[in-house]
Amino acid sequence: MKNTVAVLALSSFFIFSACKKSDNKMITDKKEITKPEKFIIDSVKVNDSLKINNFLQVKYSSKILVFPTIKDKKLLDSIYFGDKNIQDFSQNGIQALLEKNKNEYFNTIKKDSKDWIADLTHPENWYSDAGMNVKSNINDYLHIEYIWGFL
């Protein structure tokens, strides 16, 4: 009798546990899929000339690329490695930097030429040219060409 009661109890336990309905709700994480920000490349260019006297004309030209979508300061510092004092990497900041560099170049030539400018016997054109160009931008690898020329 004890065996019959044990078997019935065990059987009813299995029957009720097998019939137990479980509430398995599917939990879904809704993640918004955002498109990566479009990589933008712009540039700022300054061209100017200054006639020091009848025999010396100085020309300044500079073109620097601007990357408004890059926010990493270390990366921007490595891109603009030629000018360590740059703090503002925006288009207006780069424009101000180019104007400052142009004025410093012209002022240096004016100041330094006082000693030897009277020795010039024929007209001369001096120039300072600097630039940045994108050589390639493939598979998130950006190859920048830097150009400097002074005469």
CORZINOR-V770719 format. One record per backbone hydrogen bond with DSSP energy under -1.0 kcal/mol. CO is the residue of the C=O (numbers start at 0). NH is the residue of the N-H. E is the energy in kcal/mol with one decimal. If there is no record, write none. Layout:
CO	NH	E
CO	NH	E
This chain:
0	4	-2.5
1	5	-2.3
2	6	-2.4
3	7	-2.6
4	8	-2.5
5	9	-2.5
6	10	-2.7
7	11	-2.7
8	12	-1.9
9	13	-2.0
10	14	-2.4
11	15	-2.5
12	16	-2.2
13	17	-2.1
14	18	-1.7
21	23	-1.1
41	65	-3.4
43	63	-2.6
45	61	-2.3
47	59	-3.4
49	57	-3.3
54	123	-2.6
55	51	-2.0
55	52	-1.4
56	125	-2.7
57	49	-3.1
58	127	-1.9
59	47	-2.6
60	129	-1.8
61	45	-2.8
63	43	-2.6
65	41	-3.0
66	69	-1.2
71	75	-2.4
72	76	-2.8
73	77	-1.7
74	78	-1.8
75	79	-2.5
79	82	-1.2
82	85	-1.1
89	93	-2.6
90	94	-2.2
91	95	-2.3
92	96	-2.0
93	97	-2.4
94	98	-2.2
95	99	-2.3
96	100	-2.7
97	101	-2.4
98	102	-2.5
99	103	-2.4
100	104	-2.2
101	105	-2.5
102	106	-2.6
103	107	-2.3
104	108	-2.2
105	109	-2.4
106	110	-2.4
107	111	-2.9
108	112	-2.0
112	116	-2.4
115	118	-1.6
116	119	-1.2
123	56	-2.3
125	58	-2.7
126	150	-2.3
127	60	-2.6
128	148	-2.8
129	62	-1.7
130	146	-2.8
132	144	-3.5
135	142	-3.0
137	140	-1.5
140	137	-1.5
142	134	-3.0
142	135	-1.3
144	132	-2.4
146	130	-2.4
148	128	-3.6
